[in-house]
């Protein structure tokens, strides 16, 4: 599950997620959702813990779109 999918499913804004998960910068959550930046190790840990493992570090490596592109689908 991507961070974007998780936040939509739980009806959380970037700001709410940042505040509740202990991440300091609200703007960076939007960058993570869009895939323009990746969280560092400490923030990946916070995301993993906050989402109870539903969003993992692997979810930031390749998006579904990227996988489909690589596989020619």
Secondary structure, DSSP 8 states (H G I E B T S, - for coil): --HHHHHHHTT--HHHHHHHHT-S-HHHHHHHHHTSS---HHHHHHHHHHTTTSS-GGGGTS-HHHHHHHTT-
